[in-house]
Amino acid sequence: MKIDPRFIEIDRASNEKEPTEVYRDQMAVIVDNLMSGYLRNPQRTDAMLRRDGMTKTADRLVELFGPNGWEQPST
């Protein structure tokens, strides 16, 4: 697993920030990575989230992007 370099920067600056600011910055990176992964390969992301017991998160992404958003429409 590769660590997002933004986490390293957040960690380095954490002593100069309030805990809530650090948490906010960390969550922004997590959400960005989650959304980017979903948009790149939604079926894989959905399967990984459900496998890891994060069904509510998977369901929320389906709500945002539509059911089976990864399926290509037939032409």
TAQUILIN-V548875 format. One record per residue. N is the residue number from 1. RES is the residue in one small letter. SS is DSSP state (A for helix, B for strand, O for the rest). PSI is psi in radians with two decimals (none if undefined). D_CENTER is the distance of its C-alpha to the mean C-alpha in Angstrom with 2 decimals. Layout:
<<N/RES/SS/PSI/D_CENTER> <N/RES/SS/PSI/D_CENTER>>
//
This chain:
<<1/m/O/2.37/14.62> <2/k/O/2.32/14.39> <3/i/O/2.27/13.52> <4/d/O/2.21/12.03> <5/p/A/-0.37/15.29> <6/r/A/-0.53/13.97> <7/f/A/-0.64/13.76> <8/i/A/-0.76/17.38> <9/e/A/-0.72/18.45> <10/i/A/-0.76/17.04> <11/d/A/-0.73/18.89> <12/r/A/-0.64/22.00> <13/a/A/0.01/22.21> <14/s/A/-0.50/21.46> <15/n/A/-0.35/25.20> <16/e/A/-0.01/25.85> <17/k/O/2.82/23.37> <18/e/O/2.63/23.27> <19/p/A/-0.63/20.91> <20/t/A/-0.56/19.27> <21/e/A/-0.70/18.68> <22/v/A/-0.80/17.14> <23/y/A/-0.78/14.82> <24/r/A/-0.79/13.92> <25/d/A/-0.73/13.33> <26/q/A/-0.77/11.18> <27/m/A/-0.62/8.95> <28/a/A/-0.71/8.93> <29/v/A/-0.74/7.81> <30/i/A/-0.82/4.95> <31/v/A/-0.72/3.98> <32/d/A/-0.78/5.50> <33/n/A/-0.69/4.25> <34/l/A/-0.83/1.55> <35/m/A/-0.72/4.80> <36/s/A/-0.76/6.88> <37/g/A/-0.71/6.71> <38/y/A/-0.73/7.48> <39/l/A/-0.56/10.08> <40/r/A/-0.77/11.52> <41/n/O/1.36/12.02> <42/p/A/-0.62/11.17> <43/q/A/-0.75/13.74> <44/r/A/-0.80/12.55> <45/t/A/-0.77/8.93> <46/d/A/-0.80/10.85> <47/a/A/-0.71/13.37> <48/m/A/-0.74/11.37> <49/l/A/-0.79/9.81> <50/r/A/-0.68/13.40> <51/r/A/-0.66/15.02> <52/d/O/0.16/13.43> <53/g/O/0.24/14.57> <54/m/O/0.93/11.46> <55/t/A/-0.59/13.36> <56/k/A/-0.68/12.96> <57/t/A/-0.77/9.21> <58/a/A/-0.76/10.22> <59/d/A/-0.69/13.19> <60/r/A/-0.70/11.64> <61/l/A/-0.65/9.81> <62/v/A/-0.69/13.30> <63/e/A/-0.72/14.94> <64/l/A/-0.71/13.28> <65/f/A/-0.06/13.95> <66/g/O/2.67/16.87> <67/p/O/2.40/17.93> <68/n/O/0.70/17.84> <69/g/O/-0.30/16.40> <70/w/O/-0.23/16.29> <71/e/O/2.29/20.04> <72/q/O/2.33/22.21> <73/p/O/2.49/25.09> <74/s/O/2.51/28.41> <75/t/O/none/30.98>>
//
